[in-house]
Amino acid sequence: MSALPPIGSAARPAKTAGLGPVVALVRRRALRWLAACAMVLGLWLGVAGAARATEGRPDGWDVARATETIRVGRLELRYEPDLDEPARMLAEQAPWWWSEIETELAGDVDDTLRVTFVEHAGRVAEASGMPHWVAGVAHPPSGEIIIARHGPDGAPTNLEELLRHEMAHVVLHRAVDGHEVPRWFHEGVAEAYNGTLSFGRSQTLAAAVFGPGVPDLERLEQGFHGSDGPQVAVAYAAARDLVEHLRGYDATGMRLRQVLTELRAGRRFEVAFIRAYGVSLEELVAEWRRGLPGRFIWYPLAASGGLPFILVAPLVAIAWLRRRRKVRRAYQRLAYEDELERAAWQSAAVVTVPAPAHAGATC
């Protein structure tokens, strides 16, 4: 066993109600800005994310080679013996990743989680019944997750991105108390809350915007149930971007969290959006679609070779460094303001008790 900070314990990050949402907003906007600046870099490198899913056979997945176990609070991590070093890294980091997703998306949910860590994606498919290209899968009702160190092509996976994606599936399921939501929403939330930039997803969506077009919600939903690789890739990219749009609709992401609250109360999916945003989901999607061409205006130039990367790379690097300094200053300012608020609150809480009028008096 390992004495690491457990999920749900006092050792995990505090769930602050004041500074947390503002810091999260600053971080989210910084990441989105950096993503926009680095798209050309993504095209040049051809970066793509590992495949993952949120279905499979029920709990009790049998992965015979995962014989080692680490328990951290309510997290149980099973892994193959050869994966001891990365498994211990996951056990150390997973509680923090879970807490971050849980706090920002749902506030607080049941922290019970069982993760199985294997060497290759093929073993994920064998255990879960999912296609061979899946490197991670979650079964949200039971809180079981399987992730692989290597994808179907043998390339190393991004373990943080993969595990956070599957964790987000479980958090979402528990946040809505198991009520059914569309697959595009499930996958979009998991992608949007995996904590990483995705150049590959942005490139895929941009190609759809200036190519065959971005599918409507009905076709987007169908895309996740098909076997066509490019169609599935567009579905993931569009779902992620749409959820990011919904998430950034207000300064703190409160409206998206209200959608989950409405769903937990038993509201229908479309009704939950009307109650949270004041407009229909159809109107929100239309607004998102109208903004896509302007956001990806760089793509035609980059795809045609009219925007040489060697000219763009220095500008991207300079802009990234400037933005990082600006974000750091914003974090420092927010922390300073938080300290001032605490000091003011503590000063206001001091009560002066007058001395008793007579010696020996009691109260």
GUTORLO-962021 format. One line per field, with one value per residue (C-alpha): y, z, x. Coordinates in steps of 0.1 Angstrom, whole numbers, plus 2048, in hexadecimal, padded with zeros to 3 digits. Layout:
BEGIN
v	(Y_...);
w	(Z_...);
u	(X_...);
end
This chain:
BEGIN
v	(800_824_841_85A_876_864_86F_881_888_8A8_8A4_8AC_8D0_8E5_8EB_911_924_946_945_923_92C_94C_93A_91E_938_949_927_91C_93D_93A_916_91F_93D_927_90E_928_933_910_901_905_8F2_8D7_8D4_8D3_8B8_8A4_89F_889_87C_858_848_843_83A_839_818_7F3_7D5_7DA_7DC_7BF_7C3_7A6_7B1_793_7A2_7C0_7AF_7CC_7E4_807_815_83A_843_839_834_810_80E_7EB_7E8_7D0_7CA_7D8_7F9_800_822_832_822_834_854_850_847_867_87E_86E_87D_8A0_89B_88D_8AA_8C4_8B4_8AE_8D1_8E4_8CD_8C2_8CF_8AE_88A_867_862_83C_832_812_816_7FA_803_7EC_7EC_7EC_7F8_7D4_7C9_7E5_7D8_7B4_7BD_7D6_7CA_7EB_7F0_7E9_80E_818_820_829_821_829_819_836_823_80E_828_80F_81C_80A_81D_811_81D_818_81E_805_811_80B_830_83C_84B_86C_85C_87C_885_862_85D_880_879_859_869_885_86B_85D_87F_889_86A_86F_894_88D_870_857_869_862_87D_87D_86C_88C_89E_883_882_8A8_8AD_892_8A2_8C6_8BC_8A6_8C3_8C4_8D7_8C2_8CE_8AF_8B5_8DA_8D0_8B7_8CF_8EB_8D3_8CB_8F0_8F8_8D6_8C0_8D5_8CF_8B6_8C0_8B1_893_889_892_879_85E_864_855_835_82F_81E_838_845_869_86D_862_87B_898_88E_88F_8B0_8C1_8B4_8C1_8E3_8E6_8DE_8F7_911_908_907_92A_93A_94B_956_938_91C_91D_918_8F7_8EB_8F6_8E0_8C2_8CD_8CE_8AC_89E_8AB_897_8B3_8A9_8B1_8CE_8DD_8DD_8F4_90C_90F_913_92A_93A_92F_90E_8F6_8FA_920_919_901_919_934_91D_913_937_93E_921_930_94F_93B_924_93E_933_910_918_92A_90F_8F2_901_909_92E_933_925_917_925_948_940_92C_94A_95E_942_93D_963_965_947_954_976_965_94F_96D_97E_960_95C_981_97A_95D_972_98E_976_966_989_993_973_97A_99D_990_976_991_9A7_98B_982_9A6_9A9_989_997_99F_9B6_9AA_9C6_9C2_9B8_9D5_9C4_9AF_98B_98E_971_96D);
w	(800_7FB_813_7FA_7FD_7FA_7E5_7FB_817_825_812_7F1_7E3_7F6_7E5_7E8_7DF_7DB_7C9_7B8_79C_794_792_77E_766_762_75C_743_72F_72E_722_707_6FC_6FA_6E6_6CD_6CA_6C7_6AD_692_6A7_6AB_686_681_69A_693_6B7_6BE_6DE_6E9_6E3_701_708_723_71C_71F_733_757_775_77E_761_761_75A_767_764_77A_79A_7AE_7C2_7D1_7E6_7EC_800_7EB_7CC_7C4_7A9_79B_783_771_784_768_76C_790_78A_775_78B_7AA_797_78E_7B2_7BE_7A4_79F_7BF_7B5_792_79F_7B8_79D_785_7A1_7AF_78E_77F_79B_7BD_7D0_7C6_7D3_7D0_7CD_7AF_7A1_787_774_763_747_72E_70D_6FF_6F2_716_71B_6FE_70B_72D_724_702_6F2_6D0_6CD_6C8_6EB_704_720_72B_748_756_769_77C_78E_78E_77C_764_74F_73E_72A_72A_704_6E9_6CE_6B8_6D4_6DB_6FF_70B_71E_73F_750_733_730_755_759_73B_74B_76D_75E_751_774_784_76A_770_795_792_77F_797_77A_764_73F_72A_705_6FC_6EC_70D_721_709_706_72B_72F_713_721_744_73C_745_724_704_6E5_6C5_6B3_6BD_6B2_691_68B_693_67E_660_664_667_645_636_638_655_67A_681_692_6B4_6A6_68F_6AA_6C1_6A5_6A0_6C1_6B9_697_68C_673_681_672_67D_6A0_6A1_696_6B0_6CC_6C0_6BC_6DD_6EF_6DF_6E5_70A_70D_6FF_718_734_72C_728_749_75F_777_763_77B_75F_754_778_77B_75D_771_78F_77A_76B_78E_798_77B_761_73D_72B_716_733_749_730_72E_754_756_738_732_70E_6FC_6F5_6D0_6D3_6E6_6CC_6B0_6C1_6C4_6A0_694_6A6_698_677_688_6A3_689_66F_671_663_63E_63E_652_63E_61D_627_624_648_64C_66F_671_671_68A_6A4_6B3_6B6_6C7_6DF_6E8_6EC_702_719_71C_723_73E_750_74E_75C_778_782_782_799_7B1_7B1_7B8_7D5_7E3_7E1_7F2_80F_813_814_82F_844_841_84B_869_874_872_886_8A4_8C1_8DE_8FF_919_93C_957_96A_98C_999_99B_983_96C_94B);
u	(800_80B_807_7FC_7E2_7C0_7A3_789_7A2_7AE_7CF_7BE_7BB_7A1_780_77F_760_76F_791_78D_775_788_7A9_79A_78C_7AE_7BE_7A3_7A6_7CC_7CA_7B1_7C7_7E6_7D3_7CA_7EE_7FC_7E4_7FE_817_7FD_7F8_81E_823_803_7FB_7DD_7CD_7C9_7A7_790_76D_752_741_749_73E_732_748_75F_777_78F_7B3_7C7_7E9_7E1_7EB_7FA_7E5_7E8_7CC_7CA_7AB_78E_7A3_7AF_7CA_7D1_7EE_805_826_83C_829_833_844_829_80E_81C_81D_7F8_7F0_801_7F1_7CE_7BF_7C8_7BB_79B_797_79C_783_76A_76C_769_74F_739_744_744_73B_743_769_769_77D_78E_7A9_7BA_7DB_7E7_804_7F2_7D1_7CA_7C5_7AC_798_79A_78D_772_765_76D_77E_7A3_7AB_79F_7BB_7A4_781_76A_74B_73C_721_73B_757_76F_789_7A3_7C0_7DE_802_804_7EA_7E0_7FD_817_81C_81C_7FC_7F8_7EF_7E3_7CC_7BF_7B7_7A9_792_784_782_76C_754_750_74C_732_71E_71E_717_6F6_6EE_6EF_6D6_6DB_6EC_6F5_716_723_71F_730_74E_74F_751_76B_780_77B_785_7A4_7BB_7CF_7D0_7C7_7D7_7CA_7A6_7A8_7B7_79C_780_790_792_76D_764_774_76D_74E_73F_73A_71E_6FE_6F6_6E3_700_719_708_708_72D_736_723_733_753_75F_780_77F_75A_762_780_769_74F_769_777_755_747_766_764_73E_742_75E_747_72C_746_753_731_734_752_751_741_724_70A_718_719_6F5_6ED_6FA_6E6_6C6_6CD_6D3_6B1_6A2_69D_69E_6BF_6B1_69E_6BD_6CE_6B1_6B0_6D5_6DD_6BB_6BC_6B7_6D3_6CB_6D3_6F3_6FE_6F6_70A_728_726_725_746_759_765_774_786_796_79E_7C3_7BB_7B8_7DA_7EB_7DC_7E5_809_804_80E_832_837_85A_84B_830_843_857_837_825_842_844_81E_81D_838_827_806_816_824_802_7F0_80A_804_7DF_7E3_7F8_7DF_7C2_7D6_7DE_7B9_7AF_7C7_7B9_795_79F_7B1_792_77B_790_792_76C_768_77B_763_76E_760_75D_76B_752_743_749_765_75C_73E_737_725);
end
